[in-house]
């Protein structure tokens, strides 16, 4: 007789999908009806992920018969575009999901190359035929709404590979089976889900950047030459809402009025969210397609008219980009956010190089009330009325400068902003001289960096341009006087940097072709310091005042300005337009890698 204390252990329940998946990954011999039975079952993503991750790369190569059988079964379901029965529709959807999980997890195995993965799924001899069929099936399903979202996920995973698009040979099948027309056709449709729009734009961004410097890329060619208004309007609407949402994440964590606690700083480090990756295709559109710029200006102009009586509610792609940028610049604390900050600065630069954009911003109707970040000190003045977008651009430049001066100064990012716009300059001068002081203070570290001389030349030219042309664009004499005041205050920093330049010229080797900054570029700055210093000393002695106030110093500047004779400076207003090739190629390869890792992050979580 059994003891009452003994309990009968029931067999552990194992769902059918898990049981059959284990058969696949054990290398079991599978029946002819196996795949139909397998694909009808609800997919357990965790199960497939665990089975692949538990196997060594060598074991997965040994499973080629079963895994290639799985690939063929899934491909067969995808090729049936018109499926009537519910059971076949279920199998078709499950086939897409399973393929997505398997491919993503195979690419996560460090020692599996894309050749290994091709060998596992199709065999090298059949790869061209089968992967071309897969891409064509993906294209046909993207045209239809039923499986579009799921198939787009598969396409993104297939293109991303191990998150290094350029080294993923599977993208070659996307190049030979160009889907550009299909993707733009969907963007031109009405009522397309916004998540699908984002996925399509990101897929375009990934494919158009695939080895674009090494060979002709059909996606980049189409992106560059496209002149279709509706797809671009769809993209512009998507970017406007996405950028607003990205900014909202920062505001949700800290509504600009509260003290930033340590826990909030931790959360802030996770911002911006993964959709920031969409900045890469936005840059490509702005940089390469004049018709996109034309559509952007027209869209913004229409919104200006629509919100003429309620300008506070107006949100455009441009204003949402400017607003989001301010939050990114103030919370730029990681390599990842630094890459996105530099990308946005490049987008700003390309926008300001476009005459049609500048003409639009110059219009009175384009003024807007743009929310700018006030989460960290020092804060910009709180302005709650509409003003010129030129002012918003400069506010963003000020935020970037104020919040990104640190030990390892990103000289390449600082080289990007050419501050040449009318503005309340009195806010700008002390910010610029604080950067100047930082350069002088950290000169020993900075001077060894190859880009420092070029950066310093650009930086000093900002002072020279304001000194030389200030009378033509500064709205009042106070702004001009405050410029001279800040220059005089920074005399010792200018002297230190000019002495460095003088030394570097005399010690430069004959073969050194690095950009040159000449001692001549400090001439007018030193002239200002030497001109006003004696007058200031004389006034202090006469008044017996040791520490004059800023107002008193500016009064002396105003009195003695008439006798100042500056030397004419050539080429101050010359400007070399931005060119991605060759200088920025390395940076944009890096952007592509970061953007793909970010965008695929959500899908990796959802399919694991």
C-alpha positions in Angstrom: 0.0 0.0 0.0 1.4 3.4 -1.0 2.3 5.9 1.7 -0.1 8.9 1.9 3.0 11.1 2.0 4.2 9.9 -1.5 2.9 12.2 -4.3 2.6 11.1 -7.9 4.8 13.5 -10.0 2.8 14.5 -13.1 4.7 14.8 -16.4 5.7 18.4 -17.1 3.4 19.9 -19.8 5.2 20.7 -23.0 3.4 22.6 -25.6 3.3 21.0 -29.1 5.3 23.8 -30.7 8.2 23.4 -28.2 8.2 19.6 -28.7 8.4 19.9 -32.5 11.0 22.6 -32.4 13.2 20.4 -30.2 12.9 17.7 -32.9 14.1 20.2 -35.5 17.1 21.1 -33.4 17.9 17.6 -32.3 18.5 16.7 -36.0 15.6 14.2 -36.0 14.3 12.8 -39.2 11.2 14.7 -40.1 8.1 13.4 -41.8 6.6 14.8 -45.1 3.7 16.4 -43.1 5.9 17.8 -40.4 6.1 21.4 -41.6 2.4 21.8 -42.2 1.8 20.6 -38.6 4.6 22.8 -37.3 3.6 26.0 -39.0 -0.1 25.9 -37.9 1.0 26.1 -34.2 1.2 29.4 -32.2 4.9 30.5 -32.4 6.9 30.4 -29.2 9.7 32.9 -29.9 11.5 32.2 -26.6 11.8 28.5 -27.4 13.4 29.1 -30.8 15.8 31.7 -29.4 16.9 29.4 -26.5 17.4 26.4 -28.8 19.6 28.4 -31.2 21.5 30.2 -28.4 22.2 26.9 -26.6 23.9 25.4 -29.7 27.5 25.9 -30.8 28.2 27.3 -34.2 29.5 23.9 -35.3 26.3 22.2 -34.1 24.2 24.6 -36.1 26.2 23.9 -39.2 25.5 20.2 -38.6 21.7 20.9 -38.5 21.8 22.1 -42.1 19.3 19.5 -43.4 16.6 20.4 -40.9 17.2 24.2 -41.0 17.2 24.3 -44.7 14.0 22.3 -44.7 12.5 24.9 -42.3 13.7 27.7 -44.7 12.2 26.0 -47.7 8.9 25.3 -45.9 8.6 29.0 -44.8 9.5 30.3 -48.3 6.9 28.0 -49.9 4.2 29.6 -47.7 5.5 33.1 -48.4 5.3 32.5 -52.2 1.6 31.9 -52.0 0.4 35.5 -52.3 -3.3 34.7 -52.7 -4.2 32.5 -49.8 -7.9 31.9 -49.1 -8.2 29.5 -46.1 -7.6 30.7 -42.6 -5.3 27.8 -41.8 -3.0 28.7 -44.7 -3.0 32.4 -43.7 -2.0 31.3 -40.2 0.8 29.1 -41.6 1.9 32.0 -43.8 2.1 34.5 -40.9 3.9 32.0 -38.7 6.4 31.2 -41.5 7.4 34.9 -41.6 7.7 35.1 -37.8 9.7 31.9 -37.5 12.1 33.0 -40.3 12.6 36.4 -38.6 13.4 34.7 -35.3 15.8 32.1 -36.8 17.7 34.6 -39.0 18.1 37.2 -36.2 19.4 34.6 -33.8 21.7 33.0 -36.3 23.3 36.4 -37.0 23.7 36.8 -33.2 26.1 33.9 -33.1 29.6 35.5 -33.2 31.4 32.8 -35.2 28.8 32.4 -37.9 29.6 34.5 -41.0 26.9 35.4 -43.5 28.3 32.6 -45.7 27.8 30.1 -42.9 24.2 31.3 -42.5 23.5 31.1 -46.2 25.0 27.6 -46.1 22.8 26.6 -43.2 19.5 28.0 -44.7 19.9 27.2 -48.4 23.3 25.8 -49.2 25.7 27.9 -51.2 24.7 26.4 -54.6 21.0 27.4 -54.2 21.4 30.7 -52.4 21.0 33.0 -55.4 17.8 31.4 -56.5 16.2 30.9 -53.0 17.1 34.3 -51.5 16.0 36.1 -54.6 12.7 34.3 -54.3 12.5 35.4 -50.6 13.2 39.1 -51.4 10.6 39.0 -54.2 8.0 37.4 -51.9 8.8 40.1 -49.2 8.3 42.8 -51.9 4.9 41.3 -52.9 3.7 41.1 -49.3 4.7 44.7 -48.6 2.4 45.8 -51.4 -0.5 44.2 -49.5 -1.6 45.3 -46.1 -2.4 41.9 -44.5 1.2 40.8 -43.6 3.0 44.1 -44.3 4.0 44.8 -40.7 5.3 41.3 -40.1 7.1 41.1 -43.4 8.8 44.5 -42.9 10.2 43.1 -39.7 11.7 40.2 -41.6 13.1 42.6 -44.2 14.8 44.7 -41.5 16.3 41.7 -39.8 17.5 40.3 -43.1 19.1 43.6 -44.1 20.6 44.3 -40.6 22.4 40.9 -40.3 24.7 41.2 -37.3 23.9 44.9 -37.2 26.7 45.6 -39.7 24.8 46.3 -42.9 27.9 46.9 -45.0 29.3 43.5 -44.1 26.1 41.6 -44.6 26.3 39.8 -48.0 22.5 39.1 -47.9 21.9 42.8 -48.9 23.3 41.9 -52.3 20.0 40.1 -52.9 18.1 43.3 -52.1 20.4 45.2 -54.6 19.7 42.8 -57.5 15.9 42.7 -56.6 15.3 46.5 -56.2 12.2 47.2 -54.1 12.5 51.0 -54.2 9.4 51.5 -56.4 7.3 49.3 -54.1 8.4 51.0 -50.9 7.6 54.5 -52.3 4.3 53.2 -53.7 3.2 52.1 -50.2 4.3 55.5 -48.8 2.0 57.1 -51.4 -1.1 55.2 -50.2 -3.7 56.6 -47.8 -4.1 55.4 -44.2 -0.8 53.4 -43.9 0.0 52.5 -40.3 2.6 54.9 -38.9 4.8 52.0 -37.6 4.9 50.6 -41.1 5.9 54.0 -42.5 8.7 54.2 -40.0 9.8 50.7 -40.9 9.7 51.4 -44.6 11.8 54.6 -44.2 14.3 52.8 -42.0 14.6 50.0 -44.4 15.2 52.5 -47.2 17.8 54.2 -45.0 19.6 50.9 -44.4 19.5 49.7 -48.0 20.5 53.0 -49.5 23.6 53.1 -47.2 24.7 49.6 -48.1 28.3 49.9 -49.5 27.2 53.2 -51.1 30.8 54.4 -51.4 32.0 51.2 -53.1 29.4 50.5 -55.7 26.2 51.8 -57.4 23.3 51.5 -55.0 19.8 51.4 -56.6 18.1 52.5 -53.4 20.3 55.6 -53.0 19.8 56.4 -56.7 16.0 56.3 -56.3 16.1 58.2 -53.1 18.2 60.9 -54.7 16.2 61.3 -57.9 12.6 60.7 -56.7 10.2 63.5 -57.4 7.0 62.2 -55.9 5.1 64.6 -53.6 2.9 62.2 -51.7 5.5 59.8 -50.4 7.6 62.8 -49.2 4.6 64.4 -47.5 4.0 61.0 -45.7 7.6 61.0 -44.6 7.5 64.6 -43.4 4.3 63.9 -41.3 5.9 60.8 -39.8 9.1 62.7 -38.9 7.1 65.5 -37.3 5.2 63.2 -35.0 8.2 60.9 -34.3 10.5 63.8 -33.4 7.8 65.3 -31.1 7.4 61.9 -29.5 11.2 61.5 -29.0 11.2 64.9 -27.3 8.2 63.9 -25.2 10.2 61.1 -23.7 12.7 63.6 -22.2 9.8 65.7 -20.9 8.1 62.7 -19.4 11.2 61.9 -17.4 11.9 65.5 -16.3 9.4 68.3 -17.1 12.1 71.0 -17.2 11.0 72.6 -14.0 12.1 69.9 -11.5 15.6 69.2 -10.1 17.3 66.3 -11.9 17.8 63.5 -9.4 20.3 60.7 -9.7 17.7 58.2 -10.7 16.5 60.6 -13.4 20.0 60.9 -14.7 20.1 57.1 -15.0 16.8 57.1 -17.0 18.0 60.1 -19.1 21.0 58.0 -20.2 18.6 55.7 -22.0 17.3 58.6 -24.1 16.8 59.2 -26.9 14.8 56.1 -27.7 15.6 53.8 -30.6 13.6 55.7 -33.2 16.3 58.3 -33.2 17.9 56.0 -35.8 15.5 57.5 -38.3 17.7 60.6 -38.4 20.0 58.8 -40.8 17.5 58.5 -43.7 16.3 62.1 -42.9 19.9 63.3 -43.4 20.1 61.3 -46.7 16.9 62.9 -47.9 18.0 66.5 -47.0 21.5 65.9 -48.3 20.7 64.3 -51.7 17.2 65.2 -52.9 16.3 68.8 -53.8 12.7 67.8 -54.4 12.4 66.6 -50.8 13.6 70.1 -49.7 11.0 71.6 -52.0 8.3 69.5 -50.5 9.4 70.3 -47.0 9.3 74.0 -47.7 5.8 73.7 -49.2 4.5 71.6 -46.3 5.8 74.1 -43.7 4.4 77.0 -45.7 0.9 75.4 -45.8 1.0 74.9 -42.0 2.1 78.5 -41.5 -1.1 79.6 -43.4 -3.3 77.0 -41.6 -2.1 78.1 -38.1 -1.9 81.8 -38.9 -4.5 82.7 -36.2 -3.1 80.1 -33.7 0.7 80.1 -34.2 1.3 78.7 -30.7 -0.1 75.3 -31.9 1.9 75.1 -35.1 4.3 72.1 -35.3 6.3 71.4 -38.4 9.2 69.0 -39.2 11.6 71.9 -38.8 10.3 73.1 -35.4 10.0 69.5 -34.1 13.6 68.8 -35.2 14.9 72.0 -33.5 13.0 71.3 -30.3 14.2 67.7 -30.1 17.8 68.7 -30.8 17.8 71.0 -27.8 17.0 68.1 -25.5 19.5 65.9 -27.1 22.3 68.5 -26.9 21.6 69.1 -23.2 21.7 65.4 -22.4 24.6 64.4 -24.5 26.6 62.2 -22.2 27.4 59.0 -24.1 29.2 58.0 -27.3 25.8 57.1 -28.8 24.2 60.5 -28.1 27.4 62.2 -29.3 27.0 60.5 -32.7 23.4 61.6 -32.9 24.3 65.1 -31.8 26.9 65.4 -34.5 24.4 64.0 -37.1 21.8 66.6 -36.1 24.5 69.4 -36.4 25.2 68.1 -39.9 21.5 68.2 -40.7 21.3 71.8 -39.4 24.3 72.6 -41.6 22.8 71.1 -44.7 19.4 72.9 -44.0 21.2 76.3 -43.7 23.0 75.7 -46.9 19.8 75.3 -48.9 18.7 78.7 -50.3 15.0 77.7 -50.3 15.1 76.8 -46.6 16.8 80.1 -45.8 14.2 82.0 -47.8 11.5 80.2 -46.0 12.9 81.0 -42.6 13.4 84.6 -43.6 9.6 84.9 -44.2 7.7 86.6 -41.4 5.0 83.9 -41.4 7.5 81.2 -40.6 8.1 82.4 -37.0 7.2 79.9 -34.3 7.1 79.3 -30.6 9.5 76.4 -30.2 9.9 74.7 -26.8 13.7 74.4 -26.1 15.2 72.3 -23.3 15.7 73.9 -19.9 16.6 70.8 -17.9 20.2 71.7 -17.1 22.0 74.9 -16.0 23.1 77.2 -17.5 19.6 78.0 -18.9 18.7 80.1 -21.9 16.1 82.8 -21.3 12.5 81.4 -21.2 10.7 82.7 -24.2 7.1 81.9 -24.8 6.2 83.8 -27.9 6.8 83.2 -31.6 10.1 84.3 -33.1 12.3 83.8 -36.1 13.6 80.3 -36.6 17.1 81.9 -37.1 17.0 82.6 -33.4 16.0 79.0 -32.6 18.9 77.7 -34.7 21.3 79.9 -32.7 19.7 78.9 -29.4 20.5 75.3 -30.3 24.1 76.2 -31.2 24.4 78.0 -27.8 22.9 75.0 -26.0 25.4 72.7 -27.7 28.3 74.9 -26.8 27.2 75.5 -23.2 26.6 71.8 -22.5 29.3 70.1 -24.5 32.5 71.7 -23.3 34.3 68.9 -21.6 37.8 67.4 -21.2 37.5 65.4 -24.5 36.3 68.2 -26.7 34.6 66.8 -29.9 36.4 69.1 -32.3 34.7 67.5 -35.4 31.3 68.5 -34.0 32.4 72.0 -33.1 33.7 72.4 -36.7 30.1 71.9 -38.0 28.4 75.1 -36.9 29.0 78.3 -38.9 27.3 80.9 -36.7 26.4 83.6 -39.2 22.9 84.6 -38.3 21.3 87.7 -36.9 20.5 87.2 -33.2 20.5 88.7 -29.7 24.3 88.3 -29.7 24.7 89.5 -26.2 24.0 85.9 -25.1 26.5 84.5 -27.5 29.7 86.4 -26.7 30.3 85.1 -23.2 29.5 81.6 -24.4 32.1 81.8 -27.2 34.8 83.3 -24.9 34.1 80.5 -22.4 34.9 78.0 -25.1 38.0 80.1 -25.9 39.1 79.9 -22.3 38.6 76.1 -22.3 40.8 75.8 -25.4 43.5 77.9 -23.8 43.2 75.9 -20.5 43.4 72.5 -22.3 45.8 73.6 -25.0 48.5 71.0 -24.1 46.0 68.2 -24.6 44.2 69.6 -27.6 47.2 70.7 -29.7 48.3 67.1 -30.4 45.0 66.3 -32.1 45.2 66.5 -36.0 42.0 68.4 -36.4 42.7 71.1 -33.8 44.3 73.7 -36.1 41.4 73.5 -38.5 38.9 73.8 -35.7 40.8 76.8 -34.1 40.9 78.6 -37.5 37.2 78.2 -37.9 36.6 79.3 -34.3 38.8 82.5 -34.5 37.1 83.4 -37.8 33.8 83.7 -35.9 35.3 86.5 -33.8 36.9 88.1 -36.8 33.7 88.0 -38.8 31.7 89.6 -36.0 34.4 92.3 -35.4 34.7 93.0 -39.2 31.1 92.9 -40.3 29.3 93.5 -36.9 28.0 96.9 -37.9 26.0 95.4 -40.8 24.1 92.8 -38.8 24.1 93.7 -35.1 20.8 95.5 -34.2 22.2 97.9 -31.6 25.5 99.4 -30.4 25.2 97.6 -27.0 25.6 94.2 -28.8 28.7 95.5 -30.4 30.1 97.0 -27.2 29.5 93.8 -25.4 31.5 91.9 -28.0 34.5 94.1 -27.5 34.0 93.8 -23.7 34.2 90.0 -23.9 37.2 90.1 -26.2 39.1 92.5 -23.8 38.2 90.2 -20.9 39.6 87.2 -22.8 42.9 89.0 -23.7 45.1 86.4 -22.0 43.4 83.5 -23.7 43.8 85.1 -27.1 47.5 85.8 -26.4 48.1 82.2 -25.3 46.5 80.8 -28.4 48.2 83.2 -30.8 51.6 82.3 -29.3 50.7 78.6 -29.9 49.9 79.4 -33.5 53.1 81.4 -34.0 55.1 78.4 -32.5 53.3 75.8 -34.6 54.0 77.8 -37.9 57.8 78.0 -37.2 58.1 74.3 -36.1 56.0 72.9 -38.9 57.8 70.3 -41.0 58.1 70.6 -44.8 56.0 67.5 -45.5 53.2 68.5 -43.1 50.1 69.3 -45.1 47.7 69.8 -42.1 45.4 72.9 -42.3 47.2 76.1 -41.4 46.0 78.8 -39.1 48.1 81.9 -39.4 49.2 84.5 -36.8 47.5 87.1 -39.1 44.1 85.8 -37.9 44.8 87.2 -34.4 45.9 90.6 -35.7 42.6 92.5 -35.3 41.8 90.8 -32.0 45.2 91.9 -30.6 44.6 95.4 -32.1 41.3 95.7 -30.1 43.0 94.5 -26.9 45.9 96.9 -27.3 43.7 99.8 -28.4 41.2 99.8 -25.5 43.5 98.6 -22.7 45.5 101.9 -22.3 42.2 103.9 -22.4 40.8 101.7 -19.7 43.9 102.0 -17.6 43.9 105.7 -17.9 40.2 106.0 -16.9 40.7 103.7 -13.9 43.7 105.8 -12.7 41.8 109.1 -13.2 38.7 107.7 -11.3 40.7 105.7 -8.8 38.5 102.7 -9.6 40.3 99.3 -9.4 37.4 97.1 -10.6 35.2 98.9 -13.2 31.7 97.5 -13.8 30.8 96.0 -17.3 28.7 99.1 -18.0 31.7 101.4 -17.3 34.0 99.4 -19.5 31.5 99.4 -22.3 31.1 103.1 -22.0 34.9 103.5 -22.4 34.7 101.2 -25.5 32.0 103.3 -27.0 34.0 106.5 -26.4 37.2 105.2 -28.0 35.7 103.1 -30.8 36.0 106.0 -33.4 39.8 105.9 -33.2 40.1 102.2 -33.8 41.3 101.2 -37.2 41.0 97.5 -38.1 42.9 95.7 -40.8 40.7 94.5 -43.7 40.6 90.7 -43.7 40.2 88.6 -46.8 37.9 85.6 -47.3 36.1 85.8 -44.0 32.8 85.4 -45.7 34.0 82.6 -48.0 32.4 79.2 -47.3 33.2 75.7 -48.4 29.9 73.7 -48.8 29.5 70.5 -46.9 30.6 67.4 -48.7 30.1 63.9 -47.3 32.8 62.3 -49.5 35.6 61.7 -48.5 35.9 63.5 -45.2 32.7 62.2 -43.6 32.6 58.6 -44.9 34.0 57.0 -41.7 31.5 59.0 -39.6 28.5 57.9 -41.6 29.6 54.2 -41.6 29.6 54.6 -37.8 26.2 56.3 -37.8 24.8 53.4 -39.9 26.1 50.9 -37.4 24.6 52.8 -34.4 21.3 53.4 -36.1 20.8 49.8 -37.1 21.7 48.6 -33.5 19.2 51.0 -32.1 16.3 50.4 -34.5 16.6 46.6 -34.3 16.8 46.7 -30.5 13.0 46.7 -30.2 12.6 43.8 -32.7 15.4 41.8 -31.0 13.5 42.1 -27.7 10.1 41.2 -29.2 11.3 38.1 -31.1 13.5 36.8 -28.2 
